[in-house]
Amino acid sequence: MKTAHYTNSGQEESEVETNAPKPIVAIIGRQNVGKSTLLNRLAGKRLAIVADLPGTTRDRIFADVSWQGTGFTLVDTGGLEFKADSDITQAVNEQVKTAIIDADVIIFLIDVKDGITSTDLEIADLLRTSQKPLLLVANKADNDRLESESVEFFTLGLGEPLPISAYHGRGTNELLDKISLLLPAVPPATTKPDIMKLAIVGRPNVGKSMLLNALAGGERAIVSHIPGTTRDAIDTKLDFNEQGVLFIDTAGIRRRGRIETGIERYSVFRTLKAIDRADITLLLLDATELVTAQDMHIAGYIQQASKGVILLVNKWDISEGLTKEECTKYIKSKFKFMPYAPLLFISAKLGQGLDKVIKQAFGVYQERFKRIPTAEVNSVIQQAVSTHNPPQKFNRRLKLLYATQADVNPPTFVFFINDTHLMHFSFQRYLENSLRRAFGFEGTPLQLVFKTRGEK
């Protein structure tokens, strides 16, 4: 993907190559048609709360899905929220129009048991004229009789309905096949060590745009006290000591239960794409709230995407009560799933601590491109094995035959072992900690791949 960027003077420069984000497939539809159940089924695990109540899913749940060598990010958008004083047609129009803009493929999910409803008709009216790839999927077709009733949805004018049962898994393989055929071609990711890509992420109103402006030394993004002002991912190319940095300023992800209809509901799409394109993410926390569930939700995706991360506690100038030491201990306890993440305290408004942000980011960036000689890797792993016996099952003990670093950005290590079934997650974590103690890798996750002898 090529993206236009600007210097501090605002003059447009040549385009820069950036890593292409994963395609996004959005599941849309009215409440209680089974969107969360479908996401769980396609992702192969229970990621979204599923209940037989309308409106259970209140914020965005997403998962990376791989099918027959094709990968994409699947997003459960939540159902429409009806209120007595709301304009239903306007709400439907806003949500669907935004989904059309941001998603690469749309799954329009309907309920075969309910038949066509007025809300389905409102959504269909907009989708019928769209140019986005669309799949009309009739859910809850749990048996042959219900499957035959899906022909009713031909009248929507959106093509042939695909009957499935997300709960039972009926027809979902065919759905994945159809999704794969509609996904846009993803160009090979390009890695340019001379340009570091930073994504500024966090909940609305934590100061992302203000941080970008402070680092850039000018008003590059609109700063407002109204949450969710930034709707798009805005790229800004800056130079620091003759080193280029591509900033990706993202829209915020609103906390659970407070996502409005329309553009706000789908700003998360662009945040996910920005994280996918970045090398390093700056995750902003609010010093007045410290860590919320949504902060950890975002951090989970950053880790899942194997991106570098720096935790920034913004608005430190107005924090009260806890010392830095106490805050550090508390935050680290909440983010214990990424103990490698450095933590900085800043005030974007006053410019406090900002000199450390870019320095730390370049440090993490260098760690992501660090390559360790194979002899040194094996020496550390052999020492780790001699100190702590590998696990065993049924009188068979795990044997580590050979290890090597296969890639960078993120650092990836391949272990050749006698039997992958003998590897336990606790021993995998022990091996990762051994590598970190020996070689650092601050701020970046490590990918550990285990293969049996002879496996390519």
C-alpha positions in Angstrom: 0.0 0.0 0.0 1.3 3.5 -0.8 0.4 6.4 1.4 1.0 10.1 0.8 2.8 11.8 3.7 3.9 15.3 4.6 6.9 17.0 6.1 6.8 19.4 9.0 6.3 22.2 6.5 3.2 20.5 5.2 4.6 19.9 1.7 3.7 16.6 0.1 6.6 14.2 -0.5 6.9 11.0 -2.5 4.8 8.1 -1.4 6.1 5.6 1.1 5.5 1.8 1.1 3.6 0.6 4.1 2.6 -2.9 5.2 -0.8 -3.8 3.9 -3.4 -4.4 6.7 -5.3 -7.7 6.8 -8.7 -7.5 4.9 -11.6 -6.9 7.2 -14.8 -8.8 7.0 -17.7 -7.2 8.9 -20.7 -9.1 10.2 -23.7 -6.7 10.2 -27.4 -7.2 10.9 -30.1 -6.4 13.4 -30.1 -7.6 17.0 -30.2 -11.3 17.9 -29.6 -12.8 14.5 -26.5 -14.7 15.7 -23.6 -12.4 14.8 -21.5 -13.3 17.9 -22.2 -17.0 17.5 -21.0 -16.8 13.8 -17.8 -15.1 14.8 -17.1 -17.7 17.4 -17.8 -20.5 14.9 -15.6 -19.0 12.2 -12.8 -18.1 14.6 -12.8 -21.6 16.1 -13.1 -20.4 19.7 -15.5 -18.6 22.0 -14.4 -14.9 21.7 -17.7 -13.1 22.0 -20.3 -13.3 24.7 -23.2 -15.3 23.4 -26.7 -15.0 25.0 -30.2 -15.3 23.8 -30.9 -11.7 24.5 -31.0 -8.8 22.0 -28.1 -6.4 22.3 -25.7 -8.7 24.2 -22.6 -7.6 22.2 -22.0 -3.9 23.0 -18.5 -3.3 21.7 -16.4 -4.7 18.9 -15.1 -8.2 19.1 -12.7 -9.3 16.4 -10.5 -12.2 15.5 -7.9 -13.2 12.9 -9.3 -16.0 10.8 -7.3 -18.3 8.5 -8.9 -20.5 5.9 -7.2 -22.5 3.2 -4.1 -20.3 3.3 -6.1 -17.0 3.3 -6.2 -14.7 6.3 -8.6 -11.9 7.3 -9.9 -10.1 10.4 -13.5 -10.9 11.2 -15.4 -8.2 13.1 -18.7 -8.7 15.0 -20.2 -5.2 14.9 -23.0 -5.6 17.4 -26.7 -5.2 16.8 -28.8 -2.1 16.3 -29.8 -0.4 19.5 -33.5 0.7 19.2 -34.8 3.5 21.4 -38.3 4.9 21.5 -37.1 8.3 20.5 -34.6 7.2 17.9 -35.0 7.5 14.1 -34.6 3.8 13.1 -34.1 4.5 9.5 -31.4 7.1 10.1 -29.6 4.7 12.6 -29.6 1.9 10.1 -28.4 4.1 7.3 -25.5 5.5 9.3 -24.3 2.1 10.4 -24.5 0.3 7.1 -23.0 3.2 5.1 -20.0 3.3 7.4 -19.6 -0.5 7.3 -19.7 -0.3 3.5 -16.8 2.2 3.5 -14.6 0.5 6.0 -15.0 -3.2 5.5 -13.5 -5.2 2.6 -16.3 -7.8 2.6 -19.7 -7.6 4.3 -21.7 -10.5 5.7 -25.3 -9.4 5.9 -26.7 -11.8 8.5 -30.4 -12.5 8.7 -32.6 -15.0 10.7 -34.3 -17.6 8.6 -36.8 -18.3 11.4 -37.9 -14.7 11.6 -38.2 -14.2 7.9 -37.8 -10.7 6.4 -38.3 -7.9 8.9 -38.6 -4.1 8.3 -35.1 -3.6 9.6 -33.7 -6.2 7.2 -35.5 -4.2 4.4 -33.8 -1.0 5.6 -30.4 -2.5 5.5 -31.0 -4.2 2.1 -32.1 -0.9 0.5 -28.6 0.5 1.2 -26.7 -2.6 0.3 -28.5 -3.2 -2.9 -26.8 -0.2 -4.5 -23.4 -0.6 -2.9 -20.3 -1.8 -4.7 -18.7 -3.7 -1.8 -18.5 -7.5 -2.0 -21.5 -8.8 -0.1 -22.7 -12.2 1.2 -26.3 -12.6 2.2 -26.3 -15.3 4.9 -29.4 -16.8 6.3 -28.6 -18.0 9.9 -30.4 -20.5 12.1 -31.1 -22.9 9.2 -30.7 -25.8 11.6 -32.4 -28.5 9.5 -33.4 -29.2 5.9 -36.9 -27.6 6.4 -35.5 -24.3 7.6 -32.8 -24.4 5.0 -35.5 -24.6 2.3 -37.2 -21.5 3.7 -34.2 -19.4 3.0 -35.4 -18.9 -0.6 -37.7 -16.2 0.8 -34.7 -13.9 1.0 -34.2 -13.9 -2.8 -36.8 -11.0 -2.7 -34.2 -8.8 -1.0 -32.4 -8.5 -4.4 -29.0 -9.2 -2.9 -28.3 -12.5 -4.7 -28.6 -16.0 -3.5 -28.9 -16.4 0.2 -26.5 -18.9 1.8 -28.3 -20.9 4.5 -26.1 -21.8 7.5 -26.4 -22.7 11.2 -23.7 -20.8 13.1 -24.6 -22.7 16.3 -24.3 -26.2 14.7 -21.6 -25.3 12.1 -23.9 -26.2 9.2 -22.8 -24.5 6.0 -20.0 -22.5 7.6 -17.2 -24.1 5.5 -19.0 -23.1 2.4 -19.3 -19.6 3.8 -15.5 -19.4 4.4 -14.9 -20.6 0.9 -17.1 -17.7 -0.4 -15.4 -15.2 1.8 -12.0 -16.2 0.5 -13.1 -15.7 -3.1 -14.3 -12.2 -2.3 -11.3 -10.9 -0.4 -9.1 -8.4 -2.1 -5.6 -9.4 -3.1 -3.1 -8.6 -0.4 0.3 -7.3 -1.8 3.4 -8.7 -0.1 4.3 -6.8 3.0 7.4 -4.6 2.5 9.8 -4.0 5.3 11.8 -0.8 5.2 14.3 -0.5 8.0 14.8 3.2 7.2 11.2 4.2 8.1 9.6 3.3 11.4 5.8 3.1 11.5 4.1 4.1 14.8 0.4 3.7 15.5 -1.0 5.9 18.2 -3.9 3.9 19.7 -6.2 4.1 22.7 -9.7 4.9 23.8 -11.4 8.1 22.8 -10.3 11.3 24.6 -7.0 9.9 26.0 -5.0 12.5 24.0 -3.9 10.7 20.8 -4.3 13.7 18.5 -2.7 16.0 21.1 0.2 13.6 21.4 0.7 13.6 17.6 0.6 17.4 17.5 3.0 17.8 20.4 5.5 15.4 18.8 5.1 17.0 15.3 5.4 20.5 16.7 2.2 21.7 15.1 -1.5 21.2 14.5 -1.5 18.1 12.3 -4.7 16.6 13.7 -7.8 18.2 15.1 -7.6 18.3 18.9 -11.0 18.3 20.6 -12.4 17.5 24.1 -15.2 15.7 22.3 -14.5 11.9 22.3 -14.2 10.4 18.9 -13.2 13.5 16.9 -10.7 11.6 14.9 -12.6 9.4 12.4 -9.9 8.2 10.1 -6.3 7.0 10.4 -4.2 10.0 9.6 -0.6 9.4 8.3 2.1 11.9 9.1 5.7 11.6 8.0 8.2 13.3 10.3 12.0 13.3 10.8 13.8 13.0 14.1 17.5 13.5 13.9 17.5 12.5 10.2 15.5 9.3 11.0 12.1 9.0 9.4 9.0 8.1 11.3 5.5 7.5 9.9 2.9 8.3 12.5 -0.5 6.6 12.2 -2.9 8.6 14.3 -6.0 6.5 14.9 -9.6 6.9 15.9 -10.3 5.8 19.4 -12.2 2.7 20.5 -15.0 3.6 22.7 -15.5 1.6 25.9 -18.1 -1.2 26.3 -21.7 0.1 26.3 -20.8 3.6 25.0 -20.4 3.1 21.3 -22.8 5.3 19.4 -24.5 4.4 16.1 -23.0 5.3 12.8 -19.4 6.4 12.3 -18.4 5.9 16.0 -19.4 2.3 16.0 -17.1 1.4 13.1 -14.0 3.6 13.9 -12.5 0.4 15.3 -12.1 -0.9 11.8 -9.5 1.7 11.0 -7.8 1.2 14.4 -7.3 -2.5 13.6 -5.9 -1.6 10.1 -3.6 1.0 11.6 -2.2 -1.6 14.2 -1.7 -4.1 11.4 0.3 -1.6 9.3 2.5 -0.4 12.2 5.8 -1.7 13.5 5.3 -0.1 17.0 2.2 0.9 18.8 1.9 3.7 21.3 -0.9 2.6 23.6 -2.2 5.7 25.5 -3.7 5.3 29.0 -5.4 8.0 31.0 -3.7 8.9 34.2 -7.0 9.8 35.8 -8.4 6.3 35.1 -5.2 4.2 34.6 -6.3 0.8 33.2 -9.8 0.0 31.9 -11.1 -3.2 30.4 -11.0 -1.5 27.0 -7.3 -0.7 27.3 -6.6 -4.3 27.9 -8.9 -5.2 25.0 -6.8 -3.1 22.6 -3.5 -4.4 24.1 -4.7 -7.9 23.4 -5.1 -7.2 19.7 -1.7 -5.5 19.6 -0.1 -8.7 21.1 -2.2 -10.9 18.8 -0.9 -8.9 15.8 2.7 -9.3 17.2 3.4 -5.6 17.2 5.9 -3.7 19.3 4.3 -1.7 22.1 5.0 1.1 24.5 2.5 2.0 27.3 2.1 5.8 27.7 0.3 7.1 30.8 -0.9 10.5 29.5 -2.3 13.4 31.5 0.2 12.7 34.3 0.1 16.4 35.1 -3.4 16.1 36.5 -3.1 12.8 38.2 -3.6 12.6 41.9 -3.0 10.1 44.7 -0.6 7.4 43.5 3.1 7.8 42.9 4.9 6.7 39.7 6.1 3.6 41.5 2.7 2.7 42.7 1.1 3.3 39.3 3.9 1.3 37.6 3.2 -1.7 39.9 -0.5 -1.5 39.3 -0.3 -1.1 35.5 2.3 -3.9 35.2 -0.1 -6.2 37.2 -2.9 -5.5 34.7 -0.7 -6.0 31.6 1.1 -9.1 32.9 0.4 -10.8 29.6 2.9 -8.4 28.0 5.6 -7.9 30.7 8.1 -6.8 28.0 6.2 -3.5 27.3 8.1 -0.4 28.6 6.0 2.2 30.5 6.4 6.0 30.3 4.6 8.8 32.1 3.8 11.9 29.9 1.7 15.0 29.5 1.0 15.6 25.8 -0.7 18.9 26.8 2.4 20.3 28.6 5.0 18.4 26.6 6.3 16.5 29.6 8.3 13.3 29.0 7.8 13.5 25.2 11.5 13.5 24.5 11.6 9.9 25.8 8.8 8.6 23.6 10.6 8.7 20.3 13.9 7.5 21.8 12.1 4.6 23.4 10.2 3.8 20.1 13.5 3.7 18.2 14.9 1.4 20.8 12.0 -1.0 20.5 12.2 -0.8 16.7 15.9 -1.8 16.8 14.9 -4.7 19.1 12.4 -6.0 16.5 15.2 -6.1 13.9 17.7 -7.7 16.1 19.1 -11.0 14.7 20.9 -13.5 17.0 23.4 -15.9 15.6 22.3 -19.5 15.6 25.2 -20.6 17.8 24.2 -18.1 20.5 20.6 -19.1 20.3 21.4 -22.8 20.8 23.8 -22.0 23.6 21.1 -20.2 25.6 18.5 -22.9 24.9 20.9 -25.7 26.0 21.6 -23.9 29.2 17.9 -23.4 29.8 17.2 -27.1 29.3 20.0 -28.1 31.6 18.6 -25.9 34.3 15.0 -26.9 33.9 14.0 -30.3 32.7 11.6 -30.3 29.7 8.1 -31.7 30.2 7.2 -35.3 29.6 4.0 -37.3 28.8 3.5 -41.1 29.1 7.2 -41.6 29.8 8.2 -39.6 26.7 10.3 -36.5 27.4 10.4 -33.4 25.2 13.8 -33.0 23.4 14.9 -29.8 21.9 17.2 -30.7 19.0 18.0 -27.4 17.4 16.9 -23.7 17.5 17.4 -20.8 15.2 16.1 -17.3 14.6 14.1 -17.4 11.3 12.9 -13.8 11.0 12.7 -10.3 12.4 9.9 -7.7 12.8 8.7 -9.6 14.9 11.6 -11.7 16.0 10.7 -15.3 15.2 12.5 -18.4 16.6 12.0 -21.9 15.2 12.6 -24.9 17.5 13.0 -28.4 16.1 11.8 -30.9 18.7 11.1 -34.6 18.9 7.3 -34.3 19.3 5.2 -31.1 19.2 2.5 -32.7 21.4 5.0 -32.8 24.3 5.4 -29.0 24.3 3.6 -27.3 27.2 2.7 -23.6 27.3 4.5 -23.1 30.6 7.8 -24.5 29.2 7.3 -22.4 26.0 7.0 -19.3 28.3 10.2 -20.5 30.1 12.1 -20.6 26.8 10.8 -17.2 25.8 11.9 -15.7 29.2 15.4 -17.4 28.7 15.8 -15.7 25.3 14.7 -12.4 26.8 17.1 -12.6 29.7 20.0 -13.3 27.3 19.1 -11.0 24.4 16.6 -8.4 25.6 13.9 -7.8 23.0 12.3 -5.1 25.1 8.9 -3.9 23.8 8.3 -6.6 21.3 6.6 -10.0 21.4 8.5 -13.0 20.3 7.1 -15.7 18.0 8.1 -19.2 18.9 7.5 -21.9 16.3 7.9 -25.6 17.2 8.4 -28.2 14.5 9.1 -31.9 14.6 12.4 -33.3 13.1 12.2 -33.2 9.3 9.2 -30.9 9.2 9.6 -28.0 6.8 
